[in-house]
């Protein structure tokens, strides 16, 4: 009996130790690493000021919902307008995401695996770097893990409507942080339905009709909470932002052949862009290089943005072979393939590898550029923290590719091996997110990053599920 008690105490201390390690490491890299403000980050800072003043005029860019800008604004109001204050929201969201991920595994009755996951995600260099970027990636990871945590916790009171309502509310709120998170509404609804039907974990099974009603409620609540901002955006100039984005990636992934009439004014630049991005007869996974694309894309995307969605659909129908090739390239890119246009790698380098250069504002044409340079100036030096994270970058790049493959395998294997099905909670939303982005050719690694921690989580959870003969059962976390 004393052995069991000692083992339980040891496990609790391992869990607490992992959390303490994560908290201390966050504090150290908060001090050691610099802030990075891109053009998007500069926009968030400006929009936060406008949203806090309830100034939703023509100056507000409605394609960006106000939640994250407001977090930045109130952080700087509370802590001062400086580089340390602007990083606080993402550092707190990052630590919160890691705590939620570990707590979800702990609630599945894998406390030691939970501790391992906390350490794994804490030392993930790209995750640490994004905690210093004024971007929505870190908060997106937080909302994804929050949803998974809610699903795991709801299994203990699985028939309680309150859990489905909270899931729907969280889904709707997440839209106001990053709109693409709403795309996962059907996935979360299906997972909740599986849970209520006893597919994921054992328990009293609800009839299909009731399980479907829970799933429908989650989707409906998420859409209803997102709807007000969608209506506002539909009445603004930004209603065509999605179409413009589709056009940009249609060009970037070279779905249109150079002789397409749409490219008459940019044909030579377009052909040169394809040639520059082609190595060994293959176009780079990210398509035409971003710096090349910027030279000519606006000649097409600006005048044609109202027709962007239609042009994209027509291109898919007209050039199906080129589109399929582009989808495949984009999928490889989002799954970690090497590329010349890797924003995750670029931003990680700017924060970790170039730490001696201090805080960075990469928005020279932004109207707030001079002010941002002044307000968010920061001096940092090379430290053991930056050197440790730099050494780990190659390891995590390999780990991510292994994780993608393992998650694909577990989605299929769990159909035949029920005890693996808790891994679906991480694998299905992550892979669905990647597939959705590949279909619309969003060939930017940064867009895929929010689900990478979910993929890595299964590197810890899957072995734990295989080792334990009994299927994971939710417990008090």
N, C-alpha and C positions, 0 to 999 in steps of 0.2 A: 504493500500500500504506500509506504514511504517513497518507494522508487517512482510510483506513478505521480505522486505529489511533486517530487523533485523534478521529474520530467516536465510536468506542467509549469512549474515555476521557471524552469530553464527556458521553456518555449516562450513564456510571457516576457522574460528578460531579453530574449533574442529579438522579439517583435519591438519592444520598447527601445532597445539599442539601435535597431534599424531606423526607427523614426527619429531618434536623437541624432544619429549620424546624418540623416537627410536634412534635418533642421540646421545643424551646424554647418554642413557643406553649403547649404543655400546661403547662410549668413556670410560665409567666407567668400563665395563667388559673387555675392551681391556687392561686397566691398572691392573685390579684386578685378572684376570684369567691367568693361565699358558699356555704355548705352549705344544703341544703333537706331538712328531715325532715318528711314527711307522716305521716299515721296509719299507712300501710303501712310507712314507714321506721322509725317508732317500734317497730312490731311486729318488724321484722327485728333491731333492736338488742336487744330483749328476748329474742327467740328464739335469737339468737346466744349470749347468756349462758347460757340454759338448755341449748342443744345442747352447748356446750363443757363443761358440767358433767355431761353425759349425763343431764340431768333431763328426760326425755320424759314428764312427768306430764300431768295434765289441763290444766295451765296452758299447755302447748305447743299451738300452733295448727297442726295437722297438714296443713292445706291448703297450707302454705308449707314446702317441703322445706328442709333445713338448710344447703345449700352456701353460698349467699350470706350468710345470717346468721353462719356460721362465719368467712367471710372478713372480715366487719366486726369480729367479736369479736377475732380474732387480730391484726388490724391495730391495734386500740386497745390491746390488751395489749402489743404490741411498741412502739408509738409514743406511747402515752399516750391517755387518754380525753379527746380534744379534737376540735374541728371539723376540723382538718387531717388527723388520723389516720383519721377515719371516711370521708373522701373518697378516700383512697389506693387502695382496691381498684378503684373504678370508673375512676379516672384511669389506672391501669395497664391495666385491661381495655380501656378506650377506645383508648389508644395501641396496645395489642396488636392490637385489631381493625383499626385503620387500617393498621398494618404488614402484617398478614396479607392485607388487601384488595389493597394495593399489590404484595406479593410474589406473589400469585396472578396478577395481570396481568403481572408481570415474568416469571413462569414460563411464561406464554403467549407470551413473546417480544415483549412490548410495554413495554419499560422506561420509555420516556418517558411513555406513557399511565399507567403505574403511578405515576410521580412526580406527574402531574397529579391522579390520584385521591387520593393522600395529601394533597395541598394542599386539594382540594375537600372532603374529609371533615373535615380538621382545622378548617376555617373554618365548618363547618356549625353554626350557632348552637344549634339544638335538641340536637344531639349533645353539644356542649360543655356545655350546661346540664344534661343528664342525667348527665354525668360528676360533677356536684356534688350530684345528688339521691341519697338513700339508697334506691334502687329497683333493680330487676333489669334495666331496659331496656338499660343499657350492656353488661352481661355477656352478655345475649342476643345483641346484635350481635356480640360476640366469638365466641360459639359458632357463629353462622351463618357468619361469615367463616372460622373455623377449619375447618369442614366443607368449604366451597368450596375452601380451600387444599389440604386433603387430597385432594380429588377431582382437582384440577389436578396435584398432585405424583404421585399414583398412576398417572397416564397414562404416566409414563416406565417404570413397572414394572407395567403394567396387569393382568397375570395373577397377580401375587403376592397370595396370600390375606391376607397381613399387612395390606395396605391396607384391605381390606374389614372385617377384624376391628377395626382401629383406628377406622374410621368408625363401626362399630356401638357401640364403647365410648364414643366421644365423644358420640354421640347419646344413649346412656343416661345419661352424666354430665350432659349438658345438661338432662335432665329434672329433675335434682336442683337445678338453678339456677332453671329456669322450666318447669313441666310442659307448657305449650302447645307448647314446641319439639319435643316428641315427636310432635305431630300431623304433622310434616313427614317422618316416617320413610318413608312410601311414596314421597314425592317424591325423597328422597336415594337410595332404593333404585332407582328408575326411572332416575335420572341415572347411577348407577353401571352399571346394565345397559346403557344406551345407550352409555356409554363402552366397555364390554367388547365390544359389538357393532360398534364403529367408527362409530357414528352421530354422535357429537360430534366426535371427532378421528380422523384416519387411524391405522391400526395393524393389527396382526394381530387378526383377528376370532375371538372365542370362539364355540363353538356356543351356541345358545339355552339349552340345559339347564344348561350351566356358568354362563352369565351370570345366569340366574335363581337359581342356587344362591348366587351372591355377593350378589344383591339380598335374597334371603330371609335370609341370614346377618346382614346389616346390620340388618334389621328385628327379627329374633329377639334379637340381642344387645342392641339398644336397649331392647326390652321387658323382657328378663330383668333387666337392670341397674336398670330403673325399678321392677320388680315388688315388691321388698321394701318400699319406701316406700308403694306403692299398697296393699299388704296392710295395713300399719300404719294408713293413713288410712281404709281400709274398716272398720276396727274402732273408729274414733273418732267423735265427734260431727260431725267435719268431713266425713264421707262424704256428707253432703247439701249441701255447699258448692256443688257444681256445679249442682244443681237450684235452689238459691236464686239463683244468678247468672242462670240462664236466666229465672227469674221476674222478676227485677229488670229485665232488658232487654226482656222481653215487655211489661212495664208502660211502660218508658221509650219504647219505639217504638210504643206505642199500638196493638198488634195486637188487643187485646181491645176491643170496642165498650163504651161506658159502661154499657149495659144488661145486660152479661154478669153472671150470678149471682155469679161470684167477686168482683165489685167492689161488691157491695151496700153494704158498710160505708164505702166510700171514693168512691162515685160522684161526689159533688159536687166533691171535691178533684181527682179524676181529670179530670173535664170541664174544670175551671178550669185544670189543668195543661196540657191540650191546647190550650186557647184562648190561654194565655199564650205558648206556644211556636209558635203559628201566625202566620205573616206572609204576607199576600197569598194566603191560602187554602191555603198549604203548611206542613206541619209542619216544624220545623227538622230538619236532617239528623241531629242527635244525638237527636231526639225531645224528650220532656218535659225541661225544664231540671232539672239535678241537684239544685239547692237546693230546688226544688218537690217533686221526687220523694221526697226524704228525709223530707218531712213526713208521708207516708202509706204509703210502700212496705212498712214492717214489719208493718202490719196484715194484709198478704197474704203476704209472703215468709216471715215467721217461722213462722206456723202451718202453712203449706202447703209448706215446703221439702222434706220427705220425698217429696212428690208432684210436685216441680218439673219433672222431666224429662217425666213423663206429661202434666202440664198443658200444657207447651210443645208437645208433639207433637199433643195434642188441639186446641190453639188453631190450629196450622198447618193441620190438616185441616178445622176448622170455619170458619176465616176466611182462606182461601187468598189472596184479593185483598188484604186488609189486610197479610198476611204478605209477599207479594211486594213491595208498596209499601215495607214496612219494610226488607226486604233491600236494595232499591235505594237507599233513603236511607242505610242503613248503609254500603253500598259506596262511595257518593259521599263520605261522611264520611271513611272510611278512606283514600280516594284524595286527600284534601286539600281537600275542599269547605269553604267558610266555614261556621262554626257558632258559636252562642253558648256551647256547652259544649266548648271545645277545651282538653283537659288539656295537650297538648304546648305550646300557646301560653301557657297559664297558667304552667306551670312554667318555661318559658323567660323569661317576664317576671319572675317572682319571683327568678330567679337573675341575669339580665343587666340587665333594665330597672330593677329595684329594688335594685341593688347597694349603694346608700347605706344601705339598711336593715340590712345585715349578715346573719348567719346567721339562719335561720328554722326554728322548730319549730311546724308547723301541726297539732298534736294535743292541743288543750286538755283533752279528756276522757280521754286516755290515762293509765293509772296511773303512767307514768314521766315525765309532762309536766314537772313541776317539776325533776326531776333532769336531764332532757334539756336544758332551758333553761339550767341551770347548767353542765353538762359541755360542751355544744357551742355555747356563746356565741361569736360571731365578729364582729369589726368589719371592714368592707370599705368602700372608697370608689370612686367613679366613676373609671375609668381609660381609657386608649386602648384597652385590650383590650375592656372592656365596650361602649364606644362603637362600636368596629369591628364587633363581633358584632351589636349592635343595628341598625346600618345594613344589615347583610347579611340580616336576617330576611325582608324582603319579596322579595328576590332569590331566596332559597332556597325560599320558598313557591311562587313561579312555577316554579322549576326542578323541584320535586317533581311538580307536575301534568304538566309536559312529560315527566318521567321515567316516570310511570305510563303515559301514552299510548305512549311509545316502547317500553316493555317489552311492552305488549300487542301492538303491531305486530310486534316482533321474534320473539315466540313463534310467530306465524303465518308470518311471512316466512321464518324459518329452516328451515321444512319444505321450502321450494323453493330456498333459497339456503344450501347446506351450510356455507359459510365463516362464516355468522352463528351457527352452533349453539353455540359456546362461550358466547355470551350467555345461553343457557338456564341455565347454572350459577347465574346471578344472578336471572334473570327468573322461572323456574319456581317455585323455593321462595318468592320474594317474593310473587308473584301468588297462589299457592296459599294462603299464609298469610292474605292479605287476604280471599280468597273464603271460606275456612273461618270466619273471624271474622264475615263478613257473613251467612253462612247461619244462625249461631246468634245474630245480632243484637247482637254485642258492640260496641255503639256508643260506644266510647271511643277517642279518637285515640291515647292512650298505648299501648294494646294493639297498635296497628299499627306504632308507631315502629320496633321492631327491624328491620323489613325495608326501611325507607326508605333507609338507606345502600346496600343491595343495588340498589335501583332507581336510585339516583344513580350507582352504579358503572357501570351500563350506558350512561350518558350519555357516559362516557369510552371504554368498551370497544367499543361499536357502531361509532362513527366509525373507530376503529383497525382493526376487522375489515373495514370497507368500503374503506378506503384501501389495505390490503394485499391484493394479488391472491392470494397463497397463504394457505391456511387456517392459523390459529394452531397452532403446534406446541409442546408443552411442552418447556421446556429447564431447565437447572439455574438455580435462582433465587439 
